[in-house]
Amino acid sequence: MPLLQRGVAAATNRMPNVISPTAHAIIDYITVGAFFLMGAALWRRNKRAALGSVMCGSAELGTVLITDFPGGVAKIIDLPTHLRIDMALAAMTATLPDAMGFKDESESKWFRLLGVNITANAGLTNPEQKRMSRRERWAA
């Protein structure tokens, strides 16, 4: 895991888990959109970066769709498992420019930024927070 991500992971471990599962899902879908937009924008300039972006977006989308939380579809894995997968995906995203041979190009910074985003989102998510019913929200 790159040094910046280790720092973010260490910092978020000391902070309170303030992101709800619903907010986590929303941030994940925004991240997926960013990966796909980045893939489309980079297609003519850097095919390796574009393909890497689509691969990362597809992996994140697949993970979100099979998670048992608001925004998930198949409900195959639980949120704690999703968070562990997110940490691995963040490391993969941040090191992908090295693996695909464009680490010295300007596109690599977007992968590192999105890797930090995924790390922070996973580190600040409270996996035990339950959804409140409408009645419970009105009573609070």
Buried (B, 14 or more C-beta within 10 A) or exposed (E): BBEBBEEBBEEBEEEEBEBBBEBBBBBBBEBBEBBBEBBEBBBEEBEBBBBBBBBBBBBBBBBBBBBBBEBBEEEEBEBEBBBEBBBBBBBBBBBBBEEBEBBEEEBBEBBBBBBBBBBBBBBBBBBEBEEEEEEEEEEE
